[in-house]
Amino acid sequence: MIHVKTKTHFEKATRFTIPCTIRVEHTYESLEAHVELDHGIEPGIGDKVLVHGAPLSVPFGQGLVVRREATVTRANRFERAWVRLQAMFNLTELYEVSFSEGRL
């Protein structure tokens, strides 16, 4: 694991590169892709994960498991707070959905 310090707006963020496993499934029952970082690393709120390498193409009815490298950039306090605030407002948009006929 490689650690590199980089400056962000209000404090320093940690950026590191780590191996990962990508699982892609393209079947009638499921269309999904998952990235699992090695060593049990879990991305936190506001963290960014960039998987390196060419885009994957999986034919219909098949699945694929690939090993790649990923760069994880940890969010600073301001970025985490901003993402939490945005999430609250995005959640309230769901409350505005109505299934009743006509206007309220």
Secondary structure, DSSP 8 states (H G I E B T S, - for coil): -EEEEEE-SSSEEEEEEEEEEEEEEESSS-EEEEEEEGGG----TT-EEEE-SS-----TTEEEEEEEEEEEE---HHHHHHHHHHHHHHHHHHHT---SSS--
